[in-house]
Structures are given as C-alpha cells and as structure tokens.
Amino acid sequence: MFADDTHKNTWKKNFDMESGEEGDPTTDRPLIVQFCANNPEKLLISAKAVEAHCDAIDINLGCPQDIAKKGKYGAFLQDDWDLIYKLINVLHTNLSIPVTAKFRVFPTVEKTVEYAKMLERAGAQILTCHGRIREQRGHLSGLADWGKIRAVKEAVSVPVFANGNILYPSDIAKCLKATGADGVMSAEGQLYNPALFANVPTEIEEVTNHKLLEQHVPHVDLALEYLSIVQSLKTHTSISAIKGHLFKILRPGLSHDKDLREKLGRTLIKKDQDWRQGGLQPYIDVCLELKERMEVNAKAAEGQDSDELVTLDISTGLHVLPHWLAQPYFRPLREVATKGADKPAEAIPAKRQRPETERTAEDENKRLRLDTEAQPVETIHIAV
C-alpha cells in the first residue's frame, strides 16, 4: 500500500479495518502490514492508522516495477540512503510495534552489506533480503544471489529472511543452509503454488521425481479453496484480483485446455452481485469443469513411472510437473539477467564479523513481541 494522502482511500480499502477481519487476533495474526513510501511524515500517519491492528510495519524497498520508478518508491529509493534512513527511523522512534524492511541487493557484496547495516542502524528489526539487483525483473529476472544474502546475514545482528530462487519445497532447506538466514520468503512462487510451504522437508534431501509428485497438489483444488475463502470474507476483493489469482494458480491446466482459459477470460461478474449468495459461481463452474478434465488426465496417467511424468525444461533445466498439479512458472534465463547474480550454491563469501550493535531494551521488547506472536497458526482447509 502506498502511504500518502492521494492513495489514502485506496489503502484503507485494501486494509479493511471496519469489517473487523483485517488484523483479527483470532484469525489474522501474526500480521505485518507493508507500505510503499517516500515521505516520512505521511508514512508515519498511515502506519499509526493501522498500528493497533498488526504486529509490525514493513517498508517496501524492493519493488523494481515501472510504477515504482514513476512514484519514486521501492527499489528506486536505493540511491537515497538518507531518505530511507528517515523512513525507517521515524517509525522505529514513534511506533509501539517493530518496523521491518524488504530490499534488493546491489551489484557488489560490499555495497549490499553497507546498505543492510544502514537499514539496521535506522531501526529495522527484521531485514528481508531479495538476492536480485534492481534491474533483474520480468524476463530478465534470472537467478537470485544467495551469496549476497549470506553476507548480509553475517554482517547484521537482526534476523534476516532470504528471498529468491524458491520454486519447489526442497529449495527452502537449501536456501537456509546456503544463506544462514533465519527464514525464507517467497512472493511469485506462492502466486502460482499457494501450497509451496505446505510440504516442506526439514532437511536437505535428494530431489526425486517421485518426491516432487508427492509434494505438489492439484491446482484446481487450490483455486476452489481460494474462491471459497473469498466468498466467506466481508472484505471486498476486486474482480481483477480474483481473476489474476485464478490465471496464475490454474496456469498449467489452462495452458493445456485453452478453451477453458478463454472461457475464464470471458467470464464476467456484475459488481453489485453478492458473492456470498453465489456471485462467484461462474468462476467456480469453470474450475469444476477444469477439475473434471484434470482428473481424467491424472487417471489416464496412473501406472506411469514418475520419470515419465516429470520432465525437464531445456531452457532452464528445471522440473516440469504434470499439468494437473500446481507448480512454479519460470521464464527462460538470459545472460544479461544473471549478470551480477551467482548461482545459489556458488561463491558464498567468507564469514564476516558481526558488529557489536548496542540495542535498547525497547528494541528487544519489540523483537520479543514478534517472536512470541509468531507461533504456528492452525491451518483451516475449506472443502468445496
């Protein structure tokens, strides 16, 4: 959400406090609210408005999109360290909850580390490090540099979350070992496979085609569960957001059954239609039709060896699962996309000495609040 007066109504609509669902202590915690911003005073006003409804405020310093460049936020603040310091510090000084920051790396390890140290000095209690430079986006995304994330982890005293190259459940343990990070974040990966973190191996293990099939669930089941959740909420979800999620989750099946992709694209719902009274039924019907076809395909494949069902994408060397299963979407790598970004397991820098950073009792109390509130939350599976 963008923190300024112009977008005030927009972010209030996105974070619907009036319904009581956003930040509900019984169902929506722990919760971190993320803002894009370039004005410390306006950011503080926006953060104060949601302070009582969340556990921390995150500042987005990683968005590389054109809209962020135009609005001067996200990764396009990277060259203005003084402003970034003020954005973080004004929240750290004036809020009762912690402030965290998500950022992208620089082309060099040295500048990346200095940047992370500055974010820590400003008051960030958690750093999420995306191991790609600002120019790595879209078809130029390429590989994230886990070595730079490790360098950040070894240079700061606050918890560090790693972001980048998380496509399969097995990547999580690999990332934690390679980076030394305290946690792993996934963004795009979960848009295509919301169950990415559902079957996570606790240790690094050999990735076999059989295990890949076991770890991935039918995408239609995830789409139907998503629609059921949307129907159950008081908080409004835009039609464009719903269709966007469906196209991503169902991408493997819709790429196989193109007539249903076109049907989903043509399906319209009236804005005044009550979703809790069957308003989303046209989307559910498309999903159910796709589900029937996917089950026929899966049935026909019974008895096939896992090595026949799982193939390799020649351009990326990554696994492609049967089209009825949820799976990552990856773009072909380009040479320019990987410039400045090493392969995850390579070139991990030597360990750096952590600074002896003095932290106040208030800092530690804020950190403790996150630790105690971030307990496992019961997952509710909705059958459709």
C-alpha positions in Angstrom: 0.0 0.0 0.0 1.3 3.5 -0.8 1.4 5.8 2.2 0.3 9.3 1.1 -2.9 11.5 1.1 -3.7 10.7 -2.5 -3.8 7.0 -2.0 -5.3 7.1 1.5 -8.7 5.8 0.4 -7.0 3.1 -1.7 -5.0 1.6 1.1 -7.9 1.9 3.5 -10.0 -0.1 1.1 -7.2 -2.7 0.8 -6.8 -2.9 4.6 -10.4 -3.0 5.6 -10.5 -2.3 9.4 -14.2 -1.6 9.5 -15.2 -5.2 8.8 -13.1 -6.4 11.7 -11.4 -9.1 9.6 -8.1 -7.4 8.9 -5.8 -8.0 11.9 -8.4 -10.1 13.8 -6.4 -11.5 16.7 -8.1 -14.9 16.4 -7.6 -15.4 12.6 -5.2 -12.9 11.1 -2.1 -12.9 13.3 0.8 -12.5 13.2 0.3 -9.8 10.6 2.8 -7.4 9.1 1.4 -4.5 7.0 3.7 -3.3 4.2 3.8 0.3 2.9 5.5 1.9 -0.1 6.5 5.4 0.8 8.8 8.3 0.0 7.6 10.8 2.7 8.5 10.1 6.3 5.7 12.2 7.8 2.9 10.7 5.6 4.3 7.2 6.2 4.0 7.7 10.0 0.4 8.9 9.7 -0.5 5.8 7.6 1.4 3.5 10.0 -0.3 5.0 13.0 -3.7 4.3 11.4 -3.0 0.5 11.4 -0.7 0.2 14.3 -3.3 -1.3 16.6 -4.3 -3.9 14.0 -1.0 -5.5 13.2 2.3 -6.7 14.7 4.8 -4.8 12.6 5.1 -2.3 9.7 7.3 -3.3 6.7 8.7 -0.8 4.2 8.9 -2.0 0.6 12.4 -1.1 -0.7 12.4 -3.8 -3.3 9.8 -3.2 -5.9 11.5 -2.9 -9.3 8.5 -2.1 -11.5 8.0 0.9 -13.6 5.2 2.2 -11.4 7.7 2.3 -8.5 10.2 4.2 -10.6 7.5 6.7 -11.6 6.3 7.1 -8.0 9.9 7.1 -6.5 9.5 4.2 -4.1 10.5 0.6 -3.7 13.9 -0.3 -5.2 14.1 3.2 -6.8 14.9 4.7 -3.4 18.2 2.7 -3.3 20.3 5.7 -4.2 18.8 8.0 -1.5 20.1 6.4 1.7 19.3 9.5 3.8 15.6 9.3 2.9 15.5 5.6 3.5 17.0 6.1 7.0 14.4 8.7 7.8 11.5 6.4 6.6 12.6 3.6 8.9 13.7 5.7 11.8 10.5 7.7 12.1 8.6 4.5 12.5 11.1 3.0 14.8 11.0 6.1 17.0 7.3 6.7 17.1 5.6 3.3 16.9 5.0 0.7 19.6 5.5 -2.1 17.1 8.6 -3.0 15.1 9.5 -1.8 11.7 11.0 -4.2 9.1 12.3 -3.7 5.6 12.5 -5.7 2.4 15.2 -4.7 0.0 17.2 -5.7 -3.1 20.9 -6.2 -3.3 23.4 -4.1 -5.2 25.8 -5.4 -7.9 28.6 -5.7 -5.3 28.7 -7.5 -2.0 30.4 -4.6 -0.3 27.7 -2.0 -1.1 24.9 -4.5 -0.3 26.4 -5.1 3.2 26.8 -1.4 3.9 23.2 -0.8 2.8 21.9 -3.5 5.1 23.9 -2.1 8.0 22.4 1.3 7.4 18.9 -0.2 7.5 19.7 -1.9 10.8 21.1 1.4 12.2 17.9 3.2 11.2 15.9 0.7 13.4 14.8 -2.1 11.2 14.1 -5.2 13.4 14.0 -7.7 10.6 15.6 -7.5 7.1 14.2 -9.4 4.1 17.0 -9.6 1.5 15.9 -10.3 -2.1 19.0 -11.6 -3.8 18.4 -9.8 -7.1 19.5 -6.4 -8.2 17.0 -3.7 -9.2 17.4 -4.4 -13.0 16.5 -8.1 -12.6 12.8 -8.3 -13.2 10.3 -9.8 -15.6 12.0 -11.9 -18.3 15.3 -10.5 -17.0 14.8 -11.9 -13.5 17.5 -14.6 -13.7 18.9 -16.1 -10.5 19.0 -14.5 -7.1 22.4 -14.3 -5.4 22.3 -16.3 -2.2 25.9 -15.4 -1.5 25.0 -11.8 -1.0 22.2 -12.8 1.3 24.7 -14.8 3.4 27.0 -11.8 3.5 24.1 -9.6 4.8 23.2 -12.2 7.4 26.8 -12.3 8.7 27.1 -8.5 8.8 24.0 -7.6 10.9 22.6 -8.7 14.2 18.9 -8.6 13.4 17.1 -11.6 11.9 17.4 -11.9 8.1 14.9 -13.5 5.8 16.1 -14.8 2.4 14.1 -14.1 -0.8 14.7 -15.5 -4.3 15.0 -18.8 -6.1 12.3 -20.6 -4.1 10.4 -22.7 -6.7 10.0 -26.0 -5.0 9.6 -27.1 -1.3 13.1 -28.6 -1.4 14.6 -25.2 -2.2 13.7 -23.9 1.3 16.2 -26.1 3.2 18.8 -25.5 0.5 18.4 -21.7 0.8 18.5 -21.7 4.6 21.8 -23.7 4.6 23.4 -21.6 1.8 22.4 -18.2 3.3 22.3 -18.9 7.0 19.1 -16.9 7.0 16.6 -17.1 9.8 13.7 -17.6 7.5 12.7 -17.8 3.8 10.2 -15.7 2.0 8.5 -16.4 -1.3 6.5 -14.0 -3.4 5.9 -15.0 -7.0 6.3 -18.7 -6.2 3.3 -18.7 -4.0 1.1 -16.9 -6.5 1.5 -20.0 -8.8 1.6 -22.5 -6.0 -0.1 -21.3 -2.8 0.8 -24.7 -1.2 4.5 -24.1 -1.7 5.2 -24.1 2.1 2.7 -26.9 2.9 5.1 -29.9 2.4 8.5 -28.5 3.3 11.3 -31.0 4.0 13.1 -30.1 7.3 16.5 -31.2 5.9 18.2 -31.1 2.5 17.3 -34.3 0.7 17.8 -35.7 -2.8 15.1 -34.4 -5.1 13.5 -37.3 -6.9 10.7 -37.1 -9.4 8.6 -39.3 -7.1 9.0 -36.8 -4.2 8.2 -33.9 -6.5 4.9 -35.5 -7.4 4.1 -36.2 -3.7 4.9 -32.6 -2.7 2.6 -30.9 -5.2 -1.2 -30.8 -5.1 -3.8 -30.4 -7.8 -4.0 -26.7 -8.8 -7.8 -26.8 -9.2 -8.3 -27.7 -5.5 -6.2 -24.7 -4.5 -8.3 -22.4 -6.8 -11.6 -23.7 -5.4 -10.3 -23.2 -1.9 -9.3 -19.7 -2.8 -12.7 -18.9 -4.2 -14.4 -20.4 -1.1 -12.2 -18.1 1.1 -13.1 -15.0 -0.9 -16.8 -15.9 -0.6 -16.5 -16.2 3.2 -15.0 -12.8 3.7 -16.6 -9.5 4.4 -13.6 -7.7 3.0 -14.0 -6.8 -0.7 -11.8 -8.4 -3.3 -11.7 -6.9 -6.7 -12.7 -9.0 -9.8 -9.3 -8.2 -11.4 -7.5 -9.6 -8.3 -9.7 -12.8 -8.3 -9.1 -13.5 -12.0 -5.4 -12.7 -11.7 -5.0 -15.3 -8.9 -7.0 -17.9 -10.8 -5.0 -17.5 -14.0 -1.8 -17.9 -12.1 -2.9 -20.9 -10.0 -4.5 -22.7 -12.9 -1.8 -21.8 -15.4 -0.6 -25.4 -16.1 -4.2 -26.7 -16.7 -5.3 -23.7 -18.7 -2.3 -23.9 -20.9 -3.3 -27.5 -21.7 -7.1 -26.8 -22.1 -7.0 -23.4 -23.9 -10.8 -23.3 -24.4 -11.3 -23.0 -20.7 -8.6 -20.3 -20.5 -10.6 -18.3 -23.0 -13.9 -19.1 -21.1 -12.4 -17.9 -17.9 -11.2 -14.7 -19.6 -14.7 -14.0 -21.0 -16.5 -14.7 -17.7 -17.8 -11.5 -16.2 -19.4 -10.9 -12.8 -21.6 -7.8 -12.1 -20.1 -5.5 -9.5 -23.3 -5.5 -7.5 -23.6 -9.3 -7.4 -23.5 -10.6 -3.8 -20.6 -13.1 -3.7 -21.8 -14.7 -0.5 -25.0 -15.5 -2.4 -23.4 -17.4 -5.2 -21.9 -14.5 -7.0 -18.7 -16.3 -7.8 -20.5 -19.3 -9.2 -19.4 -18.7 -12.8 -15.7 -18.9 -11.8 -16.4 -22.0 -9.7 -18.1 -23.6 -12.6 -15.1 -23.1 -14.8 -12.9 -24.5 -12.1 -15.1 -27.6 -11.7 -15.1 -28.2 -15.4 -11.3 -28.0 -15.4 -11.2 -30.2 -12.4 -13.1 -32.9 -14.2 -10.8 -32.8 -17.1 -7.7 -32.8 -14.9 -8.9 -35.9 -13.0 -9.4 -37.7 -16.3 -5.9 -36.8 -17.4 -4.5 -37.9 -14.0 -6.4 -41.2 -14.1 -5.1 -41.9 -17.6 -1.5 -41.4 -16.3 -1.9 -43.9 -13.4 0.8 -46.6 -13.7 3.3 -44.4 -15.5 6.7 -44.0 -13.9 7.5 -40.7 -12.2 10.4 -40.2 -14.6 7.9 -40.2 -17.4 5.6 -37.7 -15.7 8.2 -35.2 -14.6 10.3 -33.7 -17.4 13.0 -31.0 -17.6 12.6 -27.6 -19.3 15.5 -27.5 -21.7 16.0 -23.7 -21.4 16.2 -23.6 -17.6 17.0 -27.2 -16.5 14.1 -27.1 -14.0 11.4 -29.7 -13.4 8.1 -29.5 -15.2 5.3 -31.4 -13.4 2.1 -32.9 -14.9 -0.3 -30.2 -16.0 -2.9 -31.1 -13.3 -0.5 -30.2 -10.5 0.3 -26.7 -9.0 3.8 -25.7 -9.9 6.2 -22.8 -10.4 6.2 -20.6 -13.5 9.7 -19.8 -14.6 11.0 -17.7 -17.5 13.9 -18.7 -19.7 17.2 -17.4 -18.3 19.0 -14.7 -20.3 22.7 -13.9 -20.0 22.0 -10.3 -19.0 19.6 -11.5 -16.3 22.3 -13.4 -14.5 25.0 -10.8 -14.7 25.9 -9.9 -11.1 23.9 -12.8 -9.7 25.6 -16.1 -8.9 24.0 -19.5 -8.9 22.6 -20.1 -5.4 25.2 -22.7 -4.3 28.2 -20.9 -5.6 30.6 -18.2 -4.4 29.5 -17.9 -0.8 31.7 -15.2 0.7 33.9 -15.8 3.7 32.2 -15.2 7.1 32.2 -11.6 8.3 32.3 -10.5 11.9 29.0 -9.2 13.2 29.1 -5.7 14.5 28.6 -5.1 18.3 25.5 -3.1 17.9 24.0 -1.7 21.0 20.3 -2.3 21.3 18.0 -0.7 23.8 15.6 -2.7 26.0 12.7 -1.3 23.9 14.3 -2.7 20.7 14.5 -6.2 22.3 10.9 -5.9 23.6 9.7 -5.2 20.1 11.7 -8.2 18.8 10.3 -10.4 21.6 6.8 -9.5 20.7 7.3 -10.8 17.2 8.9 -14.0 18.5 6.1 -14.7 20.9 3.3 -13.8 18.5 4.8 -15.7 15.5 3.6 -19.1 16.8 2.2 -21.7 14.4 -1.3 -20.8 13.3 -3.8 -23.6 12.7 -4.5 -24.0 9.0 -8.1 -24.3 8.1 -8.8 -26.3 4.9 -12.1 -25.4 3.3 -13.7 -28.3 1.3 -15.6 -27.3 -1.8 
